[in-house]
Amino acid sequence: MRLGTFLLVLLLNGVAPAYALAQPQPPKDFVPVSEAPAGEQIPAMPLLGSAYAFIWVGVLGYVWSLGRKLQRIDREISELESRKR
């Protein structure tokens, strides 16, 4: 058992560094983004800004609705306390 484990560790120590150093080659028709035509590039900033705006509008709407519900509950508690007296 120990010999098998030792051989496995020895094998992985020899194979893993060589595997990590091997750099994958890009496909032959690969074109870096910096060299792509302007018509084929995606405008990232407007999309990212829209996504953030959408999320913030949703969060603020949720907080606003929680505030309204809390005010209503506080009002109902006040009414119940006044009835109790």
C-alpha distances in whole Angstrom, upper triangle without the diagonal:
4,5,5,6,9,10,11,12,14,15,17,18,20,21,22,25,26,26,28,31,32,35,36,39,42,44,47,49,48,51,50,52,54,55,56,59,61,61,57,56,56,58,55,57,59,57,55,58,59,55,56,59,58,55,58,61,58,57,61,62,60,60,64,64,62,65,67,66,65,69,70,68,70,73,72,71,74,76,75,75,79,79,78,81
4,5,5,6,9,10,11,12,14,15,16,18,20,21,23,25,25,27,29,30,34,35,38,41,43,46,49,47,50,49,51,53,54,55,59,60,61,57,56,55,57,54,56,59,56,54,57,58,55,55,59,58,55,57,60,58,57,60,62,60,60,64,64,62,65,67,66,65,69,70,68,70,73,72,71,74,77,75,75,79,80,78,81
4,5,5,6,9,10,10,12,14,15,16,18,20,22,23,24,26,28,29,32,34,37,40,42,45,48,46,49,48,50,52,54,54,58,60,60,57,56,55,57,55,57,59,57,55,58,59,56,56,60,59,57,59,62,60,59,62,64,61,62,66,66,64,67,70,68,68,71,73,71,72,76,75,74,77,79,78,78,82,83,81,84
4,5,5,6,9,10,10,12,14,15,16,18,20,22,22,24,26,27,30,31,35,38,39,42,45,43,46,46,48,50,51,52,55,57,58,54,53,52,55,52,54,57,54,52,56,56,53,54,57,57,54,56,59,57,56,60,61,59,60,64,63,62,65,67,66,66,69,70,68,70,74,73,72,75,77,76,77,80,81,79,82
4,5,5,6,8,10,11,12,14,15,16,19,20,20,22,24,26,29,30,34,36,38,41,44,42,45,44,46,48,49,50,54,55,56,52,51,50,52,50,52,54,52,50,53,54,51,51,54,54,51,53,56,54,53,57,58,56,57,61,60,59,62,64,63,63,66,67,65,67,70,70,69,72,74,73,73,77,78,76,79
4,5,5,6,9,10,11,12,14,15,17,19,20,21,23,25,28,30,33,36,38,41,44,42,45,44,46,48,49,50,54,55,56,53,51,51,53,50,52,55,53,51,54,55,52,52,56,55,53,55,58,56,55,58,60,58,59,62,62,61,63,66,65,65,68,69,68,69,73,72,71,74,77,75,76,79,80,79,81
4,5,5,6,9,10,11,12,14,16,17,18,20,22,23,26,28,31,34,36,39,42,40,43,43,45,47,48,49,52,54,55,51,50,50,52,50,52,55,52,50,54,55,52,52,56,55,53,55,58,57,56,59,61,59,60,63,63,62,65,67,66,66,70,71,69,71,74,74,73,76,78,77,78,81,82,81,83
4,5,5,6,9,10,10,12,14,16,16,18,20,21,24,25,29,32,34,37,39,38,40,40,42,44,45,46,50,51,52,48,47,47,49,46,49,51,49,47,50,51,48,49,53,52,50,52,55,53,52,56,57,55,56,60,60,58,61,64,63,63,66,67,66,67,71,70,70,73,75,74,74,78,79,78,80
4,5,5,6,9,10,10,13,14,15,16,18,20,23,25,28,31,34,37,39,37,40,39,41,43,44,45,49,50,51,48,46,46,48,45,47,50,48,46,49,50,47,47,51,51,48,50,54,52,51,54,56,54,55,58,59,57,60,63,61,61,65,66,65,66,69,69,68,71,74,73,73,76,77,76,79
4,6,5,6,9,10,12,13,15,16,18,19,23,25,28,31,34,36,39,37,40,39,41,43,44,45,49,51,52,48,47,47,49,47,49,52,49,47,51,52,49,49,53,53,51,53,56,55,53,57,59,57,58,61,62,60,63,66,65,64,68,69,68,69,73,73,72,75,77,76,76,80,81,80,82
4,5,5,6,8,11,11,12,14,16,17,21,22,25,28,31,33,36,35,37,37,39,41,42,43,47,49,49,46,45,45,47,45,47,50,48,46,49,51,48,48,52,52,50,52,55,53,53,56,58,56,57,61,61,60,62,65,64,64,68,69,68,69,72,72,72,75,77,76,77,80,81,80,82
4,5,5,5,8,10,10,12,14,15,18,20,23,26,29,31,34,32,35,34,36,38,40,40,44,46,47,43,42,42,44,41,44,47,44,42,46,47,44,45,48,48,46,48,51,50,49,52,54,52,53,57,57,56,59,61,60,60,64,65,64,65,69,69,68,71,73,72,73,76,77,77,79
4,6,6,7,9,10,11,13,15,18,20,24,27,30,32,35,33,35,34,36,38,39,41,44,46,47,44,42,42,44,42,44,47,45,43,46,48,45,45,49,49,47,49,52,51,50,53,55,53,54,58,58,57,59,62,61,61,65,66,65,66,70,70,69,72,74,73,74,77,78,77,80
4,6,6,7,9,11,12,13,17,19,22,26,28,30,33,32,34,34,36,38,39,40,44,46,47,43,42,43,45,42,45,48,46,44,47,49,46,47,50,50,48,51,54,53,52,55,57,56,56,60,60,59,62,65,64,64,67,69,68,69,72,73,72,75,77,76,77,80,81,81,83
4,6,5,6,9,10,11,14,16,19,23,25,27,30,29,31,31,33,35,36,37,41,43,44,40,39,40,42,40,42,45,43,41,45,46,44,44,48,48,46,48,51,50,50,53,55,53,54,58,58,57,60,63,62,62,65,67,66,67,70,71,70,73,75,75,75,79,80,79,81
4,5,5,6,9,10,13,15,18,21,24,27,29,28,30,29,31,33,34,35,39,41,42,38,37,37,39,37,39,42,40,38,42,43,40,41,45,44,42,45,48,47,46,49,51,50,51,54,55,54,56,59,58,58,62,63,62,64,67,67,67,69,72,71,72,75,76,76,78
4,5,5,6,9,12,15,18,21,24,26,29,27,29,28,30,32,33,34,38,40,41,38,36,37,39,36,39,42,40,38,41,43,41,41,45,45,43,45,48,47,47,50,52,51,52,55,56,55,57,60,60,60,63,64,64,65,68,68,68,71,73,73,73,76,78,77,79
4,5,5,6,10,13,15,19,22,24,27,25,27,27,29,31,32,33,37,39,40,37,36,37,39,37,39,42,40,39,42,44,42,42,46,46,44,47,50,49,48,52,54,52,53,57,58,57,59,62,62,62,65,66,66,67,70,71,70,73,75,75,76,79,80,80,82
4,5,5,9,10,14,17,19,22,25,23,25,25,27,29,30,31,35,37,38,34,33,34,36,34,37,40,37,36,40,41,39,39,43,43,41,44,47,46,46,49,51,49,51,54,55,54,56,59,59,59,62,64,63,64,67,68,68,70,73,72,73,76,77,77,79
4,6,8,10,14,16,19,22,25,22,24,23,25,27,28,30,33,35,36,33,32,32,34,32,34,37,35,33,37,39,36,37,40,41,39,41,44,44,43,46,48,47,48,51,52,52,54,57,56,56,60,61,61,62,65,66,65,68,70,70,71,74,75,75,77
4,6,9,12,15,19,21,24,21,23,22,25,26,27,29,32,34,36,33,31,32,34,32,35,38,36,35,38,40,38,38,42,42,41,43,46,46,45,48,50,49,50,53,54,54,56,59,59,59,62,64,63,65,68,68,68,70,73,73,73,76,78,78,80
4,6,9,13,15,18,21,19,21,20,23,25,26,27,31,33,34,31,30,31,33,32,34,37,35,34,38,39,37,38,42,42,41,43,46,46,45,49,50,50,51,54,55,55,57,59,59,60,63,64,64,65,68,69,69,71,74,74,74,77,79,78,81
4,6,9,13,15,17,15,17,17,19,21,22,23,27,29,30,27,26,27,30,28,31,34,32,31,35,36,35,36,39,39,38,41,44,43,43,46,48,48,49,52,53,53,55,57,57,58,61,62,62,64,67,67,67,70,72,72,73,76,77,77,79
4,6,9,12,15,13,15,15,18,20,20,21,25,27,28,25,24,25,28,27,30,32,31,30,34,35,33,34,38,38,37,40,42,42,42,45,47,46,48,51,52,52,54,56,56,57,60,62,61,63,66,66,67,69,71,71,72,75,76,77,79
4,7,9,11,10,13,13,16,18,18,19,23,25,26,23,23,24,27,26,30,32,31,30,34,35,34,35,39,39,38,41,43,43,44,47,48,48,50,52,53,53,56,58,58,59,62,63,63,65,68,68,69,71,73,73,75,77,78,79,81
4,6,8,6,9,10,13,15,15,15,19,22,22,19,19,21,24,23,27,29,28,28,31,32,31,33,36,36,36,39,41,41,42,44,46,46,48,50,51,51,54,56,56,57,60,61,62,63,66,66,67,69,71,72,73,75,77,77,80
4,6,5,9,11,14,17,15,15,18,21,22,18,19,21,24,24,28,30,28,29,32,33,32,34,37,37,37,40,42,42,43,46,47,47,49,51,52,53,55,57,57,59,61,62,63,65,67,68,68,71,72,73,74,77,78,78,81
4,6,9,12,15,17,15,15,18,21,22,19,20,22,26,26,30,31,30,31,34,35,34,37,39,39,40,42,44,44,46,48,49,50,52,54,55,56,58,60,60,62,64,65,66,68,70,71,71,74,75,76,77,80,81,82,84
4,6,10,13,15,13,12,14,18,18,15,17,19,23,24,27,29,27,29,32,32,32,34,37,37,38,40,42,42,44,46,47,48,50,52,53,54,56,58,58,60,62,63,64,66,68,69,70,72,73,74,76,78,79,80,82
4,7,9,12,10,10,13,16,17,14,14,17,20,21,24,26,25,26,29,30,29,31,34,34,35,37,39,39,41,43,44,45,47,49,50,51,53,55,55,57,59,60,61,63,65,66,67,69,71,71,73,75,76,77,80
4,6,8,7,7,10,13,14,11,12,15,18,18,22,24,23,24,27,28,28,30,32,33,34,36,38,38,40,42,43,44,46,48,49,50,52,54,55,56,58,59,60,62,64,65,66,68,70,71,72,74,76,77,79
4,5,5,7,10,12,14,12,11,14,16,16,19,22,21,21,24,26,26,27,30,31,31,34,36,36,37,39,41,42,43,45,47,48,50,52,53,54,56,57,58,60,62,63,64,66,68,69,70,72,74,74,76
4,5,5,8,10,12,9,8,10,12,13,15,18,17,18,21,22,22,24,27,28,28,30,32,33,34,36,38,39,40,42,44,45,46,48,49,51,53,54,55,57,59,60,61,63,65,66,67,69,71,71,74
4,6,8,9,12,11,9,12,13,14,16,19,19,19,22,24,24,25,28,29,30,32,34,35,36,38,39,41,42,44,45,46,48,50,51,52,54,56,57,58,60,62,63,64,66,67,68,70,72,73,75
4,7,9,12,10,10,13,15,16,19,21,21,22,25,26,27,28,31,32,33,35,36,38,39,41,42,43,45,46,48,49,51,53,54,55,57,59,60,61,63,65,66,67,69,70,72,73,75,76,78
4,6,8,7,7,11,13,15,17,19,19,21,23,24,25,27,29,30,31,33,34,36,37,39,40,41,43,45,46,48,49,51,52,53,55,57,58,59,61,63,64,66,67,68,70,72,73,74,76
4,5,6,7,11,13,15,18,19,19,21,23,24,25,27,29,30,31,33,34,36,38,39,40,42,44,45,46,48,49,51,52,54,55,57,58,60,61,63,64,66,67,69,70,72,74,75,77
4,5,5,9,10,13,15,16,16,19,20,21,23,25,26,27,29,31,32,33,35,36,37,39,41,42,43,45,47,48,50,51,53,54,56,57,58,60,62,63,65,66,68,69,71,72,74
4,6,8,10,13,16,16,16,19,20,21,22,25,26,26,28,30,31,32,35,36,37,39,40,41,43,45,46,47,49,51,52,53,55,57,58,59,61,62,64,65,67,68,70,71,73
4,7,10,12,15,16,15,18,20,20,21,24,25,26,27,30,31,32,34,35,36,38,40,41,42,44,46,47,48,50,51,53,54,56,57,59,60,62,63,64,66,68,69,71,73
4,6,9,12,13,13,15,17,18,18,21,22,23,25,27,28,29,31,33,34,35,37,38,40,41,43,44,46,47,49,50,52,53,55,56,58,59,61,62,64,65,67,68,70
4,6,9,10,9,11,14,14,15,17,19,19,21,23,24,25,27,29,30,31,33,34,36,37,39,40,42,43,45,46,48,49,51,52,54,56,57,58,60,62,63,64,66
4,6,6,7,9,11,12,13,15,16,17,19,21,22,24,25,27,28,30,31,32,34,36,37,38,40,41,43,44,46,47,49,51,52,53,55,56,58,59,61,62,64
4,6,5,6,9,10,11,12,14,15,17,18,20,21,23,24,26,27,29,30,32,33,35,36,38,39,41,42,44,45,47,48,49,51,53,54,55,57,59,60,62
4,5,5,6,8,10,10,12,14,15,16,18,20,21,22,24,26,27,28,30,31,33,34,36,37,39,40,42,43,45,46,48,49,51,52,53,55,57,58,60
4,6,5,6,9,10,10,12,14,15,16,18,20,21,22,24,26,26,28,30,31,33,34,36,37,39,40,42,43,45,46,48,49,51,52,54,55,57,59
4,5,5,6,9,10,11,12,14,15,17,18,20,21,23,25,26,27,29,30,32,33,35,36,38,39,41,42,44,45,47,48,50,51,53,54,56,58
4,5,5,6,9,10,11,12,14,16,17,18,20,21,23,24,26,27,29,30,32,33,35,36,38,39,41,42,43,45,47,48,49,51,53,54,56
4,5,5,6,9,10,11,12,14,15,16,18,20,21,22,24,26,27,28,30,31,33,35,36,37,39,41,42,43,45,46,48,49,51,52,54
4,5,5,6,9,10,10,12,14,15,16,18,20,21,22,24,26,27,29,30,31,33,35,36,37,39,41,42,44,45,46,48,50,51,53
4,5,5,6,9,10,11,12,14,15,17,19,20,21,23,24,26,27,29,31,32,33,35,36,38,39,41,42,44,45,47,48,50,52
4,5,5,6,9,10,11,12,14,15,16,18,20,21,22,24,26,27,29,30,32,33,35,36,37,39,41,42,43,45,47,48,50
4,5,5,6,9,10,10,12,14,15,16,18,20,21,22,24,26,27,29,30,31,33,35,36,37,39,41,42,43,45,46,48
4,6,5,6,9,10,11,12,14,15,17,19,20,21,23,24,26,27,29,30,32,33,35,36,38,39,41,42,44,45,47
4,6,5,6,9,10,11,12,14,15,17,18,20,21,23,25,26,27,29,30,32,33,35,36,38,39,41,42,43,46
4,5,5,6,8,10,10,12,14,15,16,18,20,21,22,24,26,27,29,30,31,33,35,36,37,39,41,42,44
4,6,5,6,9,10,10,12,14,15,16,18,20,21,23,24,26,27,29,30,32,33,35,36,38,39,41,43
4,6,5,6,9,10,11,12,14,15,17,18,20,21,23,24,26,27,29,30,32,33,35,36,38,39,41
4,5,5,6,9,10,11,12,14,15,16,18,20,21,22,24,26,27,29,30,32,33,35,36,37,39
4,5,5,6,9,10,10,12,14,15,17,18,20,21,23,24,26,27,29,30,31,33,35,36,38
4,6,5,6,9,10,11,12,14,15,17,18,20,21,23,24,26,27,29,30,32,33,35,37
4,5,5,6,9,10,11,12,14,15,17,18,20,21,22,24,26,27,29,30,32,33,35
4,5,5,6,9,10,10,12,14,15,16,18,20,21,22,24,26,27,29,30,31,33
4,5,5,6,9,10,11,13,14,15,17,19,20,21,23,25,26,27,29,30,32
4,5,5,6,9,10,11,12,14,15,17,18,20,21,23,24,26,27,29,31
4,5,5,6,9,10,10,12,14,15,16,18,20,21,22,24,26,27,29
4,5,5,6,9,10,10,12,14,15,16,18,20,21,23,24,26,27
4,5,5,6,9,10,11,12,14,15,17,19,20,21,23,25,26
4,5,5,6,9,10,11,12,14,15,16,18,20,21,23,25
4,5,5,6,9,10,10,12,14,15,16,18,20,21,23
4,5,5,6,9,10,11,12,14,15,17,19,20,22
4,5,5,6,9,10,11,12,14,15,17,18,21
4,5,5,6,9,10,10,12,14,15,16,19
4,5,5,6,9,10,11,12,14,15,17
4,5,5,6,9,10,11,12,14,16
4,5,5,6,9,10,11,12,15
4,5,5,6,9,10,11,13
4,5,5,6,9,10,11
4,5,5,6,9,10
4,5,5,6,9
4,5,5,7
4,5,6
4,6
4
